[in-house]
């Protein structure tokens, strides 16, 4: 069922991107950043034993961020070591500063790739061209 839903959404996006492709269109209003996707991996050359030694403190500090509402969701990467956080932060600089304060960040053992996330902007076309967000 999840694959069918994902396929439907992907098809919708593709269709929306091609709507009125022959006519000039005004640029879609920028969508606001609502979350930050943070993918954390150990830096190259890091001894996994060094990271494991810090891990208990890392987990405690990460749980504090979750309980403070800064981390909305957290996952592990499949097939390789690393973590994925969906952060309740809208500024990538603030997100990076927050993550670098974690113990693995302070020890320069882990780095994060940050991607700002926004609402699915092509869906605005379904509401009509005259609809604008406040």
C-alpha positions in Angstrom: 0.0 0.0 0.0 2.8 2.4 0.8 4.4 1.8 -2.6 1.1 2.6 -4.3 0.8 5.8 -2.4 4.4 6.8 -3.1 3.8 6.0 -6.8 0.7 8.1 -6.9 2.4 11.1 -5.3 5.4 10.8 -7.7 3.0 10.6 -10.6 1.1 13.7 -9.3 4.3 15.7 -9.0 5.4 14.7 -12.5 2.0 15.7 -13.9 2.0 19.0 -12.0 5.5 19.9 -13.2 4.3 19.5 -16.8 1.0 21.4 -16.5 0.7 24.2 -19.0 4.3 23.5 -20.1 3.7 25.4 -23.4 2.8 28.7 -21.8 5.0 31.1 -19.9 4.3 30.7 -16.2 5.0 33.0 -13.3 7.5 31.6 -10.9 5.9 29.6 -8.0 6.2 31.4 -4.7 9.0 30.0 -2.7 8.0 27.4 -0.2 9.1 28.1 3.4 11.6 25.7 5.0 9.7 23.8 7.7 12.2 21.1 8.6 15.8 20.1 8.1 16.8 16.6 7.0 20.1 15.8 8.6 22.1 12.7 7.5 25.0 12.0 9.9 27.9 9.7 9.1 31.3 9.0 10.7 34.1 11.0 9.1 36.6 9.1 7.0 39.3 7.5 8.9 37.5 7.5 12.2 38.2 4.5 14.4 34.8 3.0 15.1 36.0 2.1 18.7 36.6 5.8 19.4 33.0 6.6 18.3 31.6 3.7 20.3 33.3 5.1 23.4 31.5 8.4 23.0 28.2 6.8 22.0 26.5 6.6 25.5 26.9 10.3 26.0 25.9 10.9 22.3 22.7 9.0 22.9 21.8 11.0 26.1 22.4 14.3 24.4 20.4 13.2 21.3 17.5 12.1 23.5 17.6 15.6 25.2 17.2 17.2 21.8 14.3 14.9 21.0 12.6 15.7 24.3 13.2 19.5 23.7 11.3 19.1 20.4 14.4 19.8 18.2 14.4 16.3 16.7 11.0 15.3 15.3 12.1 11.8 14.0 15.2 9.7 14.0 16.3 6.7 12.0 19.4 4.7 11.2 20.7 4.2 7.7 20.2 0.9 6.1 23.4 -0.9 4.9 25.9 1.6 6.4 26.5 3.2 9.7 24.9 6.6 10.2 21.8 8.4 11.4 19.0 10.4 9.9 17.2 13.1 11.8 14.2 15.2 10.8 14.8 18.4 12.7 12.1 20.8 13.9 14.5 23.6 12.8 14.0 26.0 9.9 17.6 27.4 9.6 20.4 25.2 8.3 23.1 27.2 10.2 21.2 26.8 13.5 20.8 23.0 12.7 24.5 22.6 12.0 25.5 24.5 15.2 23.1 22.3 17.2 24.4 19.0 15.8 28.1 20.1 16.1 27.5 20.5 19.9 26.7 16.8 20.2 29.7 14.7 21.6 30.6 13.1 18.2 30.5 16.5 16.6 32.7 18.1 19.3 35.2 15.2 18.8 35.1 15.8 15.0 34.1 12.2 14.5 30.7 12.7 12.8 29.5 15.1 10.1 26.0 15.9 8.9 24.7 16.7 5.4 21.8 19.1 5.8 18.9 19.5 3.4 16.1 22.1 4.0 12.6 20.6 3.6 9.5 22.5 2.5 5.9 21.7 1.7 5.4 20.1 -1.7 5.2 23.4 -3.7 3.7 21.9 -6.9 0.5 21.1 -4.9 -0.2 24.9 -5.0 -1.3 24.4 -8.6 -4.2 22.2 -7.4 -5.5 25.2 -5.4 -5.5 27.5 -8.4 -3.1 30.2 -9.6 -4.7 32.9 -7.5 -4.3 31.1 -4.2 -1.3 32.5 -2.2 -0.1 31.6 1.3 -0.5 34.3 3.9 
